[in-house]
């Protein structure tokens, strides 16, 4: 395991051995972060993942590579509402919040070009509590 012993895994490892951990991944594009990736790899029965990903392409990739995840193709929001997803060149930087043009001028282009908006999608926003009680 490539992380320090102060990590969640070492802090709560004994509890994990007795009961599964529910990990809610909001904006789930890509792989699980540590220590959750190692927990899934070494003890998959001890990790249940609910992955919220509003971008259809990213949600489909997660669904294709399912490893026990429940995929919710919606954005976590304060209430049920249609939202605009601003998709950026680096799709991992996409957000329901449009990147600020004023702020982007203060950074070197190599840092800001990946955050330029290339398209938008209308997505569904849902309250976390509402989805979780249904699961």
N, CA, C and O of each residue as an XYZ file, in Angstrom:
540
protein
N       0.846     -1.171      0.000
C       0.000      0.000      0.000
C       0.889      1.231      0.000
O       1.822      1.340      0.796
N       0.594      2.146     -0.892
C       1.499      3.247     -1.161
C       1.133      4.529     -0.422
O       1.420      5.612     -0.931
N       0.532      4.459      0.722
C       0.160      5.658      1.452
C       0.578      5.498      2.901
O       0.908      4.401      3.353
N       0.558      6.596      3.611
C       1.076      6.609      4.976
C       0.149      5.894      5.952
O      -1.045      5.736      5.698
N       0.721      5.470      7.063
C      -0.063      4.740      8.055
C      -1.092      5.620      8.757
O      -1.903      5.113      9.533
N      -1.078      6.910      8.505
C      -2.096      7.787      9.086
C      -3.366      7.807      8.230
O      -4.305      8.549      8.521
N      -3.390      7.002      7.191
C      -4.528      6.992      6.278
C      -5.761      6.397      6.953
O      -5.685      5.812      8.034
N      -6.896      6.566      6.280
C      -8.153      5.999      6.773
C      -8.067      4.490      6.943
O      -8.621      3.927      7.888
N      -7.366      3.842      6.018
C      -7.284      2.388      6.085
C      -6.649      1.934      7.399
O      -7.143      1.012      8.049
N      -5.568      2.576      7.781
C      -4.904      2.176      9.008
C      -5.668      2.648     10.234
O      -5.666      1.975     11.264
N      -6.316      3.792     10.132
C      -7.069      4.313     11.272
C      -8.299      3.453     11.563
O      -8.625      3.202     12.723
N      -8.980      3.004     10.506
C     -10.233      2.269     10.678
C     -10.144      0.826     10.190
O     -11.175      0.174     10.021
N      -8.951      0.319      9.964
C      -8.770     -1.022      9.416
C      -9.457     -2.114     10.208
O     -10.068     -3.009      9.623
N      -9.369     -2.058     11.539
C     -10.006     -3.098     12.355
C     -11.516     -3.091     12.184
O     -12.144     -4.149     12.156
N     -12.108     -1.890     12.069
C     -13.555     -1.817     11.856
C     -13.930     -2.376     10.492
O     -14.976     -3.009     10.346
N     -13.080     -2.147      9.491
C     -13.354     -2.680      8.158
C     -13.376     -4.194      8.147
O     -14.123     -4.809      7.386
N     -12.567     -4.785      8.982
C     -12.519     -6.237      9.017
C     -13.796     -6.833      9.594
O     -14.075     -8.014      9.388
N     -14.571     -6.030     10.314
C     -15.798     -6.518     10.942
C     -17.072     -6.098     10.219
O     -18.103     -6.757     10.357
N     -17.017     -5.014      9.451
C     -18.212     -4.563      8.746
C     -17.811     -3.800      7.488
O     -16.784     -3.120      7.482
N     -18.600     -3.900      6.429
C     -18.256     -3.228      5.166
C     -18.311     -1.704      5.297
O     -19.012     -1.155      6.147
N     -17.559     -1.053      4.437
C     -17.519      0.397      4.365
C     -18.322      0.838      3.153
O     -18.160      0.285      2.065
N     -19.188      1.832      3.333
C     -19.937      2.415      2.228
C     -19.214      3.690      1.816
O     -19.085      4.621      2.611
N     -18.744      3.731      0.579
C     -18.025      4.884      0.044
C     -18.899      5.533     -1.010
O     -19.216      4.906     -2.021
N     -19.295      6.787     -0.789
C     -20.104      7.530     -1.747
C     -19.147      8.431     -2.526
O     -18.583      9.379     -1.981
N     -18.978      8.120     -3.794
C     -18.029      8.828     -4.659
C     -18.818      9.814     -5.516
O     -19.535      9.417     -6.435
N     -18.679     11.096     -5.207
C     -19.424     12.141     -5.915
C     -18.508     12.748     -6.971
O     -17.453     13.295     -6.651
N     -18.923     12.645     -8.236
C     -18.051     13.017     -9.337
C     -17.067     11.888     -9.554
O     -15.855     12.075     -9.449
N     -17.593     10.720     -9.856
C     -16.843      9.465     -9.777
C     -15.980      9.162    -10.984
O     -15.457      8.053    -11.091
N     -15.815     10.086    -11.878
C     -15.007      9.852    -13.081
C     -13.642      9.296    -12.687
O     -13.006      9.792    -11.757
N     -13.204      8.276    -13.394
C     -11.870      7.736    -13.147
C     -11.863      6.657    -12.089
O     -12.900      6.088    -11.747
N     -10.683      6.386    -11.578
C     -10.490      5.310    -10.616
C     -10.708      5.790     -9.188
O     -10.702      6.989     -8.909
N     -10.899      4.829     -8.293
C     -11.004      5.163     -6.877
C      -9.673      5.686     -6.364
O      -8.608      5.238     -6.791
N      -9.746      6.639     -5.443
C      -8.535      7.157     -4.808
C      -8.107      6.215     -3.687
O      -8.837      5.296     -3.315
N      -6.932      6.456     -3.167
C      -6.445      5.661     -2.039
C      -7.062      6.156     -0.742
O      -7.329      7.352     -0.631
N      -7.295      5.336      0.207
C      -6.958      3.921      0.265
C      -8.041      3.019     -0.313
O      -7.925      1.796     -0.243
N      -9.093      3.604     -0.882
C     -10.238      2.819     -1.321
C      -9.896      1.864     -2.462
O     -10.434      0.758     -2.520
N      -9.011      2.274     -3.366
C      -8.602      1.376     -4.452
C      -7.925      0.126     -3.900
O      -8.162     -0.980     -4.386
N      -7.082      0.303     -2.884
C      -6.413     -0.860     -2.288
C      -7.391     -1.734     -1.513
O      -7.280     -2.960     -1.535
N      -8.335     -1.119     -0.837
C      -9.329     -1.910     -0.104
C     -10.122     -2.758     -1.086
O     -10.341     -3.947     -0.854
N     -10.556     -2.138     -2.194
C     -11.326     -2.887     -3.195
C     -10.494     -4.021     -3.784
O     -11.004     -5.118     -4.014
N      -9.215     -3.755     -4.027
C      -8.346     -4.761     -4.629
C      -8.082     -5.923     -3.672
O      -8.130     -7.084     -4.079
N      -7.804     -5.618     -2.407
C      -7.390     -6.648     -1.458
C      -8.554     -7.299     -0.708
O      -8.488     -8.474     -0.346
N      -9.620     -6.525     -0.478
C     -10.768     -7.038      0.284
C     -12.070     -6.498     -0.305
O     -12.767     -5.732      0.360
N     -12.413     -6.879     -1.540
C     -13.563     -6.284     -2.220
C     -14.884     -6.448     -1.476
O     -15.787     -5.626     -1.632
N     -15.004     -7.480     -0.685
C     -16.255     -7.697      0.063
C     -16.450     -6.671      1.169
O     -17.539     -6.572      1.734
N     -15.414     -5.912      1.482
C     -15.494     -4.929      2.568
C     -15.746     -3.519      2.088
O     -15.737     -2.585      2.890
N     -15.972     -3.341      0.781
C     -16.184     -2.002      0.249
C     -17.377     -1.998     -0.695
O     -17.413     -2.754     -1.666
N     -18.336     -1.155     -0.410
C     -19.489     -0.942     -1.282
C     -19.394      0.492     -1.784
O     -19.286      1.419     -0.982
N     -19.432      0.688     -3.106
C     -19.274      2.009     -3.699
C     -20.570      2.424     -4.378
O     -21.149      1.672     -5.161
N     -21.014      3.639     -4.061
C     -22.104      4.272     -4.800
C     -21.471      5.443     -5.536
O     -20.998      6.397     -4.919
N     -21.466      5.360     -6.866
C     -20.763      6.327     -7.705
C     -21.763      7.277     -8.361
O     -22.598      6.854     -9.161
N     -21.674      8.557     -8.019
C     -22.482      9.596     -8.658
C     -21.636     10.233     -9.755
O     -20.577     10.797     -9.479
N     -22.101     10.144    -10.992
C     -21.388     10.754    -12.112
C     -22.406     11.279    -13.116
O     -23.076     10.491    -13.784
N     -22.532     12.608    -13.232
C     -23.554     13.182    -14.104
C     -23.218     13.147    -15.592
O     -24.121     13.226    -16.425
N     -21.934     13.030    -15.944
C     -21.544     12.992    -17.346
C     -21.848     11.599    -17.903
O     -21.339     10.597    -17.400
N     -22.670     11.546    -18.931
C     -23.108     10.257    -19.485
C     -21.954      9.367    -19.921
O     -21.974      8.163    -19.669
N     -20.955      9.940    -20.567
C     -19.825      9.155    -21.063
C     -19.053      8.532    -19.907
O     -18.720      7.348    -19.941
N     -18.771      9.331    -18.890
C     -18.027      8.827    -17.724
C     -18.855      7.801    -16.956
O     -18.319      6.795    -16.491
N     -20.153      8.047    -16.819
C     -21.019      7.103    -16.110
C     -21.071      5.767    -16.850
O     -21.082      4.707    -16.224
N     -21.104      5.820    -18.168
C     -21.120      4.582    -18.958
C     -19.823      3.804    -18.783
O     -19.839      2.575    -18.711
N     -18.686      4.522    -18.713
C     -17.399      3.848    -18.509
C     -17.363      3.155    -17.155
O     -16.851      2.041    -17.038
N     -17.904      3.807    -16.132
C     -17.955      3.189    -14.799
C     -18.852      1.961    -14.843
O     -18.509      0.918    -14.288
N     -19.994      2.081    -15.497
C     -20.939      0.971    -15.604
C     -20.308     -0.205    -16.345
O     -20.503     -1.357    -15.959
N     -19.554      0.080    -17.407
C     -18.896     -0.971    -18.182
C     -17.869     -1.719    -17.337
O     -17.699     -2.928    -17.492
N     -17.186     -1.005    -16.447
C     -16.129     -1.594    -15.627
C     -16.585     -1.850    -14.196
O     -15.786     -1.767    -13.263
N     -17.843     -2.157    -14.025
C     -18.388     -2.331    -12.675
C     -17.573     -3.307    -11.847
O     -17.149     -4.364    -12.315
N     -17.375     -2.920    -10.626
C     -16.690     -3.781     -9.668
C     -17.435     -3.661     -8.339
O     -16.834     -3.418     -7.292
N     -18.737     -3.835     -8.404
C     -19.551     -3.731     -7.206
C     -20.170     -2.365     -7.005
O     -20.900     -2.158     -6.036
N     -19.890     -1.412     -7.914
C     -20.449     -0.076     -7.755
C     -21.913     -0.024     -8.173
O     -22.359     -0.745     -9.065
N     -22.630      0.844     -7.504
C     -23.942      1.262     -7.969
C     -23.695      2.620     -8.618
O     -23.177      3.523     -7.962
N     -24.051      2.787     -9.885
C     -23.796      4.032    -10.598
C     -25.088      4.836    -10.683
O     -26.112      4.342    -11.155
N     -25.023      6.076    -10.222
C     -26.144      7.002    -10.300
C     -25.734      8.087    -11.283
O     -24.852      8.894    -10.990
N     -26.370      8.108    -12.447
C     -26.006      9.039    -13.522
C     -26.680     10.394    -13.299
O     -27.469     10.861    -14.120
N     -26.344     11.008    -12.162
C     -26.903     12.306    -11.777
C     -25.873     13.065    -10.958
O     -24.910     12.488    -10.453
N     -26.091     14.369    -10.836
C     -25.230     15.208    -10.003
C     -25.849     15.329     -8.618
O     -27.069     15.402     -8.474
N     -24.999     15.349     -7.609
C     -25.492     15.603     -6.251
C     -25.716     17.105     -6.111
O     -24.820     17.907     -6.374
N     -26.908     17.466     -5.698
C     -27.311     18.868     -5.596
C     -28.169     19.013     -4.353
O     -28.478     18.014     -3.703
N     -28.552     20.204     -4.013
C     -29.345     20.419     -2.795
C     -30.784     19.941     -2.943
O     -31.453     19.666     -1.947
N     -31.261     19.841     -4.178
C     -32.633     19.407     -4.439
C     -32.715     18.908     -5.887
O     -31.769     19.055     -6.661
N     -33.846     18.325     -6.231
C     -34.038     17.827     -7.592
C     -34.181     19.023     -8.532
O     -35.046     19.880     -8.350
N     -33.309     19.057     -9.543
C     -33.308     20.196    -10.464
C     -32.476     19.840    -11.692
O     -31.477     19.130    -11.586
N     -32.894     20.338    -12.865
C     -32.054     20.219    -14.049
C     -30.952     21.267    -13.965
O     -31.193     22.417    -13.596
N     -29.732     20.844    -14.316
C     -28.558     21.711    -14.219
C     -27.800     21.689    -15.537
O     -27.971     20.776    -16.344
N     -26.970     22.687    -15.749
C     -26.083     22.706    -16.907
C     -24.713     22.226    -16.464
O     -24.133     22.767    -15.523
N     -24.194     21.204    -17.145
C     -22.848     20.716    -16.900
C     -21.935     21.347    -17.949
O     -22.131     21.154    -19.148
N     -20.935     22.102    -17.488
C     -19.963     22.732    -18.368
C     -18.812     21.751    -18.564
O     -18.017     21.522    -17.653
N     -18.731     21.176    -19.761
C     -17.729     20.164    -20.058
C     -16.480     20.865    -20.586
O     -16.542     21.646    -21.536
N     -15.353     20.571    -19.954
C     -14.099     21.235    -20.281
C     -13.185     20.311    -21.081
O     -13.440     19.112    -21.188
N     -12.121     20.881    -21.640
C     -11.163     20.071    -22.416
C     -10.654     18.906    -21.587
O     -10.640     17.767    -22.053
N     -10.235     19.188    -20.358
C      -9.902     18.122    -19.414
C     -11.224     17.772    -18.742
O     -11.667     18.464    -17.825
N     -11.843     16.703    -19.198
C     -13.206     16.428    -18.755
C     -13.319     16.217    -17.251
O     -14.409     16.359    -16.695
N     -12.229     15.885    -16.585
C     -12.243     15.757    -15.136
C     -12.421     17.089    -14.420
O     -12.685     17.121    -13.218
N     -12.277     18.191    -15.158
C     -12.493     19.529    -14.588
C     -13.898     20.048    -14.872
O     -14.230     21.167    -14.482
N     -14.710     19.269    -15.529
C     -16.085     19.686    -15.829
C     -16.852     19.916    -14.547
O     -16.590     19.284    -13.524
N     -17.817     20.843    -14.616
C     -18.526     21.232    -13.396
C     -19.858     21.882    -13.741
O     -20.080     22.316    -14.872
N     -20.733     21.942    -12.756
C     -21.970     22.709    -12.918
C     -21.694     24.194    -12.695
O     -22.579     25.027    -12.889
N     -20.484     24.521    -12.294
C     -20.073     25.912    -12.133
C     -19.159     26.275    -13.295
O     -18.102     25.671    -13.475
N     -19.569     27.261    -14.079
C     -18.763     27.700    -15.232
C     -17.441     28.268    -14.728
O     -17.424     29.055    -13.781
N     -16.321     27.870    -15.363
C     -15.032     28.449    -14.969
C     -15.057     29.967    -15.144
O     -15.575     30.470    -16.141
N     -14.515     30.671    -14.207
C     -14.502     32.135    -14.227
C     -13.475     32.652    -15.229
O     -12.284     32.365    -15.103
N     -13.928     33.409    -16.219
C     -13.012     33.990    -17.193
C     -12.064     34.973    -16.516
O     -10.897     35.065    -16.895
N     -12.550     35.706    -15.522
C     -11.720     36.670    -14.807
C     -10.570     35.957    -14.090
O      -9.427     36.411    -14.132
N     -10.878     34.859    -13.445
C      -9.853     34.118    -12.719
C      -8.882     33.442    -13.686
O      -7.682     33.392    -13.419
N      -9.382     32.931    -14.787
C      -8.517     32.198    -15.708
C      -7.422     33.079    -16.298
O      -6.361     32.569    -16.656
N      -7.645     34.376    -16.410
C      -6.624     35.281    -16.956
C      -5.402     35.380    -16.054
O      -4.329     35.766    -16.519
N      -5.539     35.041    -14.774
C      -4.438     35.151    -13.824
C      -3.478     33.966    -13.866
O      -2.437     34.002    -13.209
N      -3.801     32.917    -14.622
C      -2.985     31.712    -14.645
C      -2.316     31.530    -16.002
O      -2.794     32.045    -17.012
N      -1.223     30.804    -16.016
C      -0.563     30.476    -17.277
C      -1.505     29.628    -18.126
O      -2.302     28.851    -17.600
N      -1.405     29.786    -19.436
C      -2.330     29.086    -20.328
C      -2.261     27.572    -20.168
O      -3.277     26.896    -20.330
N      -1.077     27.016    -19.850
C      -0.979     25.557    -19.707
C      -1.849     25.043    -18.560
O      -2.237     23.875    -18.548
N      -2.153     25.909    -17.606
C      -3.020     25.506    -16.495
C      -4.492     25.775    -16.794
O      -5.370     25.112    -16.241
N      -4.760     26.723    -17.649
C      -6.148     27.104    -17.881
C      -6.747     26.496    -19.146
O      -7.957     26.280    -19.201
N      -5.935     26.216    -20.162
C      -6.493     25.647    -21.392
C      -7.283     24.364    -21.144
O      -8.314     24.167    -21.785
N      -6.843     23.475    -20.236
C      -7.648     22.279    -19.976
C      -9.022     22.598    -19.375
O      -9.918     21.754    -19.397
N      -9.188     23.797    -18.845
C     -10.440     24.167    -18.192
C     -11.370     24.988    -19.088
O     -12.416     25.451    -18.634
N     -10.995     25.169    -20.351
C     -11.869     25.870    -21.276
C     -13.090     25.005    -21.569
O     -12.970     23.799    -21.787
N     -14.257     25.627    -21.573
C     -15.508     24.914    -21.820
C     -15.601     24.566    -23.305
O     -15.459     25.433    -24.167
N     -15.841     23.291    -23.590
C     -15.976     22.831    -24.973
C     -17.428     22.540    -25.344
O     -17.794     22.591    -26.518
N     -18.248     22.238    -24.349
C     -19.658     21.965    -24.616
C     -20.432     22.000    -23.291
O     -19.852     22.118    -22.212
N     -21.727     21.894    -23.411
C     -22.585     21.838    -22.217
C     -23.596     20.712    -22.395
O     -23.929     20.325    -23.515
N     -24.065     20.207    -21.291
C     -25.132     19.202    -21.270
C     -26.100     19.563    -20.159
O     -25.699     20.078    -19.116
N     -27.353     19.297    -20.383
C     -28.337     19.417    -19.302
C     -28.340     18.082    -18.568
O     -28.494     17.023    -19.177
N     -28.166     18.147    -17.254
C     -28.098     16.943    -16.423
C     -29.109     17.061    -15.293
O     -29.648     18.137    -15.034
N     -29.353     15.959    -14.635
C     -30.272     15.944    -13.497
C     -29.485     16.079    -12.203
O     -28.507     15.367    -11.975
N     -29.925     16.997    -11.370
C     -29.379     17.117    -10.027
C     -30.358     16.499     -9.042
O     -31.572     16.637     -9.195
N     -29.831     15.818     -8.032
C     -30.675     15.181     -7.031
C     -30.075     15.393     -5.640
O     -28.865     15.557     -5.486
N     -30.944     15.387     -4.642
C     -30.477     15.485     -3.261
C     -29.906     14.138     -2.818
O     -30.530     13.096     -3.020
N     -28.749     14.165     -2.231
C     -28.082     12.931     -1.778
C     -28.982     12.121     -0.849
O     -29.099     10.906     -1.002
N     -29.608     12.781      0.100
C     -30.476     12.080      1.049
C     -31.610     11.338      0.350
O     -31.969     10.231      0.752
N     -32.171     11.938     -0.686
C     -33.283     11.302     -1.400
C     -32.816     10.027     -2.107
O     -33.499      9.004     -2.056
N     -31.680     10.084     -2.753
C     -31.168      8.909     -3.463
C     -30.787      7.821     -2.465
O     -31.107      6.650     -2.670
N     -30.107      8.201     -1.392
C     -29.626      7.215     -0.435
C     -30.774      6.483      0.254
O     -30.671      5.284      0.512
N     -31.856      7.181      0.553
C     -32.966      6.491      1.222
C     -33.641      5.494      0.280
O     -34.202      4.494      0.727
N     -33.584      5.773     -1.041
C     -34.154      4.830     -2.008
C     -33.247      3.620     -2.223
O     -33.715      2.561     -2.639
N     -31.964      3.769     -1.944
C     -31.041      2.639     -2.114
C     -31.051      1.754     -0.887
O     -30.337      0.751     -0.843
